[in-house]
Amino acid sequence: MKKTIIIVALLLIAVSLYTWQKNEAGITNQESGNQSSTDTSNWRTYRNTKYGFEIKYPADWQLYDAIQSPTWPGDNYKVRVSYRKSGGVSSPTYCQAIPTDQRCQKSKINGNEVIIDWGGSEGSEVSIDISDRDRGLIMIYIMNYAPTEKRTIDQILSTVKFIQ
C-alpha cells in the first residue's frame, strides 16, 4: 500500500513536470525592435499623436484606423489599428486567457509587453497587443495571415515607436 502511494506520487510529479515544460515551450520571450533585415524606408507610417505611438507597414497594405474611424469599412484592409484605454472593463484575449497555447508568443518592445496571437490557421487573423504601460493597449490586427508574412509582421513590430 505504501509502495503504491509512493509510485502514484512520483507519477503525478513526473506528469506535472512534463506538462509544465511543455507549457513553457509554448511561449517565446524575446526583445523585439532589434531586427532590421528588411528595408522599411518605402513603407507607410501610421502615427497616432493622441495615444503616442507610430508603426510602419508595407506600402501595398491597406490600413483601417479604428481609433479615428470606428465605422466598419468592410474587408478592404490588411492592417487594423485600435486602442483600448487602461482601466476599462474588457474580455481577455485568447492569449491572455490561454497563454500557454502554441499560437501565443510573448515579447517586448522598448520594455512594453507584447502578446502575439498567431491565429489558429492560415488565413486567420494575427492579433498583436502592445501594453502601453499604464496608458492602455495598442491593438494591431493583420488580416488573412499567411505564414510567409511572419517576417513582415516581425518587421512591423520592429518599427513600433512610442512618441510624446
PyRosetta script that sets phi, psi and omega in degrees:
from pyrosetta import init, pose_from_sequence

init()
pose = pose_from_sequence("MKKTIIIVALLLIAVSLYTWQKNEAGITNQESGNQSSTDTSNWRTYRNTKYGFEIKYPADWQLYDAIQSPTWPGDNYKVRVSYRKSGGVSSPTYCQAIPTDQRCQKSKINGNEVIIDWGGSEGSEVSIDISDRDRGLIMIYIMNYAPTEKRTIDQILSTVKFIQ")
pose.set_psi(1, -47.1)
pose.set_omega(1, 179.8)
pose.set_phi(2, -63.6)
pose.set_psi(2, -37.8)
pose.set_omega(2, 178.6)
pose.set_phi(3, -64.1)
pose.set_psi(3, -41.1)
pose.set_omega(3, -179.6)
pose.set_phi(4, -63.7)
pose.set_psi(4, -42.3)
pose.set_omega(4, 179.4)
pose.set_phi(5, -63.5)
pose.set_psi(5, -41.6)
pose.set_omega(5, 179.5)
pose.set_phi(6, -64.7)
pose.set_psi(6, -43.9)
pose.set_omega(6, 179.9)
pose.set_phi(7, -63.2)
pose.set_psi(7, -44.8)
pose.set_omega(7, 178.7)
pose.set_phi(8, -62.6)
pose.set_psi(8, -42.4)
pose.set_omega(8, 179.0)
pose.set_phi(9, -62.4)
pose.set_psi(9, -43.8)
pose.set_omega(9, 178.8)
pose.set_phi(10, -64.2)
pose.set_psi(10, -39.7)
pose.set_omega(10, 177.1)
pose.set_phi(11, -63.6)
pose.set_psi(11, -41.9)
pose.set_omega(11, 178.5)
pose.set_phi(12, -62.9)
pose.set_psi(12, -41.3)
pose.set_omega(12, 178.4)
pose.set_phi(13, -64.6)
pose.set_psi(13, -44.2)
pose.set_omega(13, -179.4)
pose.set_phi(14, -62.7)
pose.set_psi(14, -44.6)
pose.set_omega(14, 179.2)
pose.set_phi(15, -64.5)
pose.set_psi(15, -41.7)
pose.set_omega(15, 178.5)
pose.set_phi(16, -61.5)
pose.set_psi(16, -45.1)
pose.set_omega(16, 178.6)
pose.set_phi(17, -63.6)
pose.set_psi(17, -42.4)
pose.set_omega(17, 178.5)
pose.set_phi(18, -62.0)
pose.set_psi(18, -46.5)
pose.set_omega(18, -180.0)
pose.set_phi(19, -63.1)
pose.set_psi(19, -42.9)
pose.set_omega(19, 179.7)
pose.set_phi(20, -61.7)
pose.set_psi(20, -45.7)
pose.set_omega(20, 179.6)
pose.set_phi(21, -63.9)
pose.set_psi(21, -40.5)
pose.set_omega(21, 179.1)
pose.set_phi(22, -64.2)
pose.set_psi(22, -42.3)
pose.set_omega(22, 179.0)
pose.set_phi(23, -66.3)
pose.set_psi(23, -39.6)
pose.set_omega(23, 178.8)
pose.set_phi(24, -63.1)
pose.set_psi(24, -33.6)
pose.set_omega(24, -179.5)
pose.set_phi(25, -69.3)
pose.set_psi(25, -20.1)
pose.set_omega(25, -178.2)
pose.set_phi(26, -74.7)
pose.set_psi(26, -16.4)
pose.set_omega(26, -178.6)
pose.set_phi(27, -114.9)
pose.set_psi(27, 128.1)
pose.set_omega(27, 178.0)
pose.set_phi(28, -108.3)
pose.set_psi(28, 128.4)
pose.set_omega(28, 175.5)
pose.set_phi(29, -105.0)
pose.set_psi(29, 127.6)
pose.set_omega(29, 177.1)
pose.set_phi(30, -152.2)
pose.set_psi(30, 158.0)
pose.set_omega(30, 176.9)
pose.set_phi(31, -96.7)
pose.set_psi(31, 110.3)
pose.set_omega(31, 178.0)
pose.set_phi(32, -80.4)
pose.set_psi(32, 169.6)
pose.set_omega(32, 177.1)
pose.set_phi(33, 101.3)
pose.set_psi(33, -5.7)
pose.set_omega(33, 179.6)
pose.set_phi(34, -103.6)
pose.set_psi(34, 1.1)
pose.set_omega(34, -178.0)
pose.set_phi(35, -94.3)
pose.set_psi(35, 122.6)
pose.set_omega(35, 179.7)
pose.set_phi(36, -140.8)
pose.set_psi(36, 45.4)
pose.set_omega(36, -177.1)
pose.set_phi(37, -83.5)
pose.set_psi(37, -16.6)
pose.set_omega(37, 179.1)
pose.set_phi(38, -109.6)
pose.set_psi(38, 136.4)
pose.set_omega(38, 177.6)
pose.set_phi(39, -74.6)
pose.set_psi(39, 119.0)
pose.set_omega(39, -179.5)
pose.set_phi(40, -106.4)
pose.set_psi(40, 12.0)
pose.set_omega(40, -175.9)
pose.set_phi(41, -64.5)
pose.set_psi(41, -26.5)
pose.set_omega(41, 178.5)
pose.set_phi(42, -96.9)
pose.set_psi(42, 9.1)
pose.set_omega(42, 177.4)
pose.set_phi(43, -79.5)
pose.set_psi(43, 159.3)
pose.set_omega(43, 173.8)
pose.set_phi(44, -80.5)
pose.set_psi(44, 154.8)
pose.set_omega(44, 177.0)
pose.set_phi(45, -116.6)
pose.set_psi(45, 128.2)
pose.set_omega(45, 171.5)
pose.set_phi(46, -101.1)
pose.set_psi(46, 126.5)
pose.set_omega(46, -179.6)
pose.set_phi(47, -127.8)
pose.set_psi(47, 132.8)
pose.set_omega(47, 175.5)
pose.set_phi(48, -123.4)
pose.set_psi(48, 104.0)
pose.set_omega(48, -177.2)
pose.set_phi(49, -75.2)
pose.set_psi(49, -26.0)
pose.set_omega(49, 179.6)
pose.set_phi(50, -63.0)
pose.set_psi(50, -43.8)
pose.set_omega(50, -178.2)
pose.set_phi(51, -103.3)
pose.set_psi(51, -1.9)
pose.set_omega(51, 169.9)
pose.set_phi(52, 72.1)
pose.set_psi(52, 49.8)
pose.set_omega(52, 175.6)
pose.set_phi(53, -151.6)
pose.set_psi(53, 162.4)
pose.set_omega(53, 173.4)
pose.set_phi(54, -146.6)
pose.set_psi(54, 153.6)
pose.set_omega(54, 174.9)
pose.set_phi(55, -139.2)
pose.set_psi(55, 156.7)
pose.set_omega(55, 171.8)
pose.set_phi(56, -108.9)
pose.set_psi(56, 151.9)
pose.set_omega(56, 178.3)
pose.set_phi(57, -149.1)
pose.set_psi(57, 156.5)
pose.set_omega(57, -176.5)
pose.set_phi(58, -55.6)
pose.set_psi(58, 140.9)
pose.set_omega(58, -176.2)
pose.set_phi(59, -61.9)
pose.set_psi(59, -26.1)
pose.set_omega(59, -179.3)
pose.set_phi(60, -90.5)
pose.set_psi(60, 5.2)
pose.set_omega(60, 175.9)
pose.set_phi(61, -97.6)
pose.set_psi(61, 137.6)
pose.set_omega(61, 175.9)
pose.set_phi(62, -88.7)
pose.set_psi(62, 138.5)
pose.set_omega(62, -178.9)
pose.set_phi(63, -113.6)
pose.set_psi(63, 136.2)
pose.set_omega(63, 173.8)
pose.set_phi(64, -109.7)
pose.set_psi(64, 118.6)
pose.set_omega(64, 179.9)
pose.set_phi(65, -92.1)
pose.set_psi(65, 94.1)
pose.set_omega(65, -178.9)
pose.set_phi(66, -73.9)
pose.set_psi(66, -10.6)
pose.set_omega(66, 177.7)
pose.set_phi(67, -77.2)
pose.set_psi(67, -48.9)
pose.set_omega(67, -177.9)
pose.set_phi(68, -81.3)
pose.set_psi(68, -31.6)
pose.set_omega(68, -175.5)
pose.set_phi(69, -132.4)
pose.set_psi(69, 89.2)
pose.set_omega(69, -177.1)
pose.set_phi(70, -70.9)
pose.set_psi(70, -6.7)
pose.set_omega(70, 178.6)
pose.set_phi(71, -71.9)
pose.set_psi(71, 127.2)
pose.set_omega(71, -176.6)
pose.set_phi(72, -65.8)
pose.set_psi(72, 125.1)
pose.set_omega(72, -176.5)
pose.set_phi(73, -89.5)
pose.set_psi(73, 3.1)
pose.set_omega(73, -172.4)
pose.set_phi(74, 89.6)
pose.set_psi(74, -157.9)
pose.set_omega(74, -175.3)
pose.set_phi(75, -103.6)
pose.set_psi(75, 26.5)
pose.set_omega(75, -175.8)
pose.set_phi(76, -92.5)
pose.set_psi(76, 43.2)
pose.set_omega(76, 178.7)
pose.set_phi(77, -149.8)
pose.set_psi(77, 161.0)
pose.set_omega(77, 179.4)
pose.set_phi(78, -109.1)
pose.set_psi(78, -32.9)
pose.set_omega(78, -177.7)
pose.set_phi(79, -122.0)
pose.set_psi(79, 133.6)
pose.set_omega(79, 174.8)
pose.set_phi(80, -122.1)
pose.set_psi(80, 131.8)
pose.set_omega(80, 179.0)
pose.set_phi(81, -115.6)
pose.set_psi(81, 133.6)
pose.set_omega(81, -180.0)
pose.set_phi(82, -141.7)
pose.set_psi(82, 170.6)
pose.set_omega(82, -178.9)
pose.set_phi(83, -148.4)
pose.set_psi(83, 139.3)
pose.set_omega(83, 176.8)
pose.set_phi(84, -125.6)
pose.set_psi(84, 122.2)
pose.set_omega(84, 179.1)
pose.set_phi(85, -66.5)
pose.set_psi(85, 147.5)
pose.set_omega(85, 178.1)
pose.set_phi(86, -70.7)
pose.set_psi(86, 153.9)
pose.set_omega(86, 178.5)
pose.set_phi(87, 92.9)
pose.set_psi(87, -12.8)
pose.set_omega(87, 179.4)
pose.set_phi(88, -79.4)
pose.set_psi(88, 159.1)
pose.set_omega(88, 177.6)
pose.set_phi(89, -89.5)
pose.set_psi(89, 127.5)
pose.set_omega(89, 179.1)
pose.set_phi(90, -151.9)
pose.set_psi(90, 160.6)
pose.set_omega(90, 176.4)
pose.set_phi(91, -78.1)
pose.set_psi(91, 146.6)
pose.set_omega(91, 177.5)
pose.set_phi(92, -69.1)
pose.set_psi(92, 151.1)
pose.set_omega(92, 174.8)
pose.set_phi(93, -74.3)
pose.set_psi(93, 169.7)
pose.set_omega(93, 179.3)
pose.set_phi(94, -55.5)
pose.set_psi(94, -47.7)
pose.set_omega(94, -176.2)
pose.set_phi(95, -75.0)
pose.set_psi(95, -20.4)
pose.set_omega(95, 171.8)
pose.set_phi(96, -73.8)
pose.set_psi(96, -35.4)
pose.set_omega(96, -179.4)
pose.set_phi(97, -78.6)
pose.set_psi(97, -37.7)
pose.set_omega(97, -177.1)
pose.set_phi(98, -130.7)
pose.set_psi(98, 69.5)
pose.set_omega(98, -173.7)
pose.set_phi(99, -67.2)
pose.set_psi(99, -14.3)
pose.set_omega(99, -177.4)
pose.set_phi(100, -89.4)
pose.set_psi(100, -2.3)
pose.set_omega(100, 178.8)
pose.set_phi(101, -65.1)
pose.set_psi(101, 146.2)
pose.set_omega(101, -179.1)
pose.set_phi(102, -59.5)
pose.set_psi(102, -28.6)
pose.set_omega(102, -176.5)
pose.set_phi(103, -78.3)
pose.set_psi(103, -5.5)
pose.set_omega(103, -177.7)
pose.set_phi(104, -100.0)
pose.set_psi(104, 138.3)
pose.set_omega(104, 179.8)
pose.set_phi(105, -136.5)
pose.set_psi(105, 132.9)
pose.set_omega(105, 174.6)
pose.set_phi(106, -101.6)
pose.set_psi(106, 144.4)
pose.set_omega(106, -179.8)
pose.set_phi(107, -151.8)
pose.set_psi(107, -176.6)
pose.set_omega(107, 174.8)
pose.set_phi(108, -141.1)
pose.set_psi(108, 145.1)
pose.set_omega(108, 173.1)
pose.set_phi(109, -129.3)
pose.set_psi(109, 117.0)
pose.set_omega(109, -179.7)
pose.set_phi(110, 49.6)
pose.set_psi(110, 39.8)
pose.set_omega(110, 178.7)
pose.set_phi(111, 82.7)
pose.set_psi(111, -4.0)
pose.set_omega(111, 179.0)
pose.set_phi(112, -93.5)
pose.set_psi(112, 136.0)
pose.set_omega(112, -179.2)
pose.set_phi(113, -68.8)
pose.set_psi(113, 138.3)
pose.set_omega(113, 177.3)
pose.set_phi(114, -125.2)
pose.set_psi(114, 133.0)
pose.set_omega(114, 174.1)
pose.set_phi(115, -121.5)
pose.set_psi(115, 121.6)
pose.set_omega(115, -179.8)
pose.set_phi(116, -110.0)
pose.set_psi(116, 128.5)
pose.set_omega(116, 173.7)
pose.set_phi(117, -107.8)
pose.set_psi(117, 106.4)
pose.set_omega(117, -176.6)
pose.set_phi(118, -76.1)
pose.set_psi(118, 4.6)
pose.set_omega(118, 176.0)
pose.set_phi(119, 79.5)
pose.set_psi(119, 169.6)
pose.set_omega(119, -175.8)
pose.set_phi(120, -83.7)
pose.set_psi(120, -26.0)
pose.set_omega(120, -176.5)
pose.set_phi(121, -162.3)
pose.set_psi(121, 171.2)
pose.set_omega(121, 176.5)
pose.set_phi(122, -59.5)
pose.set_psi(122, 141.1)
pose.set_omega(122, -179.5)
pose.set_phi(123, 88.6)
pose.set_psi(123, -4.8)
pose.set_omega(123, 179.4)
pose.set_phi(124, -89.4)
pose.set_psi(124, -178.1)
pose.set_omega(124, -177.9)
pose.set_phi(125, -92.3)
pose.set_psi(125, 137.5)
pose.set_omega(125, 171.2)
pose.set_phi(126, -100.2)
pose.set_psi(126, 127.4)
pose.set_omega(126, 177.5)
pose.set_phi(127, -113.5)
pose.set_psi(127, 137.4)
pose.set_omega(127, -178.5)
pose.set_phi(128, -124.7)
pose.set_psi(128, 116.7)
pose.set_omega(128, 178.6)
pose.set_phi(129, -108.8)
pose.set_psi(129, 120.5)
pose.set_omega(129, -179.7)
pose.set_phi(130, -112.8)
pose.set_psi(130, 114.1)
pose.set_omega(130, 179.3)
pose.set_phi(131, -71.8)
pose.set_psi(131, 121.7)
pose.set_omega(131, -178.5)
pose.set_phi(132, -99.5)
pose.set_psi(132, 59.0)
pose.set_omega(132, -178.1)
pose.set_phi(133, 51.0)
pose.set_psi(133, -124.5)
pose.set_omega(133, -178.6)
pose.set_phi(134, -94.8)
pose.set_psi(134, 3.7)
pose.set_omega(134, -178.4)
pose.set_phi(135, -82.5)
pose.set_psi(135, -35.6)
pose.set_omega(135, -178.3)
pose.set_phi(136, 160.9)
pose.set_psi(136, -156.4)
pose.set_omega(136, -174.1)
pose.set_phi(137, -130.9)
pose.set_psi(137, 119.7)
pose.set_omega(137, 173.8)
pose.set_phi(138, -85.2)
pose.set_psi(138, 127.5)
pose.set_omega(138, -178.8)
pose.set_phi(139, -119.0)
pose.set_psi(139, 121.5)
pose.set_omega(139, 179.0)
pose.set_phi(140, -119.0)
pose.set_psi(140, 130.1)
pose.set_omega(140, -179.9)
pose.set_phi(141, -120.5)
pose.set_psi(141, 132.0)
pose.set_omega(141, 174.9)
pose.set_phi(142, -108.1)
pose.set_psi(142, 119.0)
pose.set_omega(142, -175.3)
pose.set_phi(143, -87.4)
pose.set_psi(143, 151.8)
pose.set_omega(143, 176.7)
pose.set_phi(144, 48.7)
pose.set_psi(144, 53.4)
pose.set_omega(144, -177.2)
pose.set_phi(145, -63.3)
pose.set_psi(145, 135.4)
pose.set_omega(145, 171.8)
pose.set_phi(146, -118.3)
pose.set_psi(146, 140.1)
pose.set_omega(146, -178.5)
pose.set_phi(147, -52.9)
pose.set_psi(147, -28.3)
pose.set_omega(147, 178.8)
pose.set_phi(148, -67.8)
pose.set_psi(148, -12.4)
pose.set_omega(148, -179.5)
pose.set_phi(149, -91.8)
pose.set_psi(149, 0.1)
pose.set_omega(149, -177.5)
pose.set_phi(150, -57.6)
pose.set_psi(150, -44.1)
pose.set_omega(150, -179.6)
pose.set_phi(151, -63.1)
pose.set_psi(151, -39.4)
pose.set_omega(151, 178.1)
pose.set_phi(152, -64.1)
pose.set_psi(152, -40.6)
pose.set_omega(152, 178.9)
pose.set_phi(153, -66.0)
pose.set_psi(153, -40.4)
pose.set_omega(153, 175.3)
pose.set_phi(154, -60.0)
pose.set_psi(154, -39.6)
pose.set_omega(154, 178.3)
pose.set_phi(155, -66.5)
pose.set_psi(155, -39.8)
pose.set_omega(155, 175.8)
pose.set_phi(156, -57.7)
pose.set_psi(156, -46.4)
pose.set_omega(156, 179.4)
pose.set_phi(157, -61.2)
pose.set_psi(157, -35.1)
pose.set_omega(157, -179.0)
pose.set_phi(158, -70.0)
pose.set_psi(158, -14.7)
pose.set_omega(158, -179.2)
pose.set_phi(159, -96.5)
pose.set_psi(159, -4.0)
pose.set_omega(159, -179.3)
pose.set_phi(160, -63.7)
pose.set_psi(160, 128.9)
pose.set_omega(160, 177.5)
pose.set_phi(161, -131.1)
pose.set_psi(161, 143.6)
pose.set_omega(161, 173.5)
pose.set_phi(162, -99.6)
pose.set_psi(162, 127.6)
pose.set_omega(162, -176.2)
pose.set_phi(163, -119.1)
pose.set_psi(163, 165.3)
pose.set_omega(163, -179.4)
pose.set_phi(164, -83.2)
pose.dump_pdb("model.pdb")
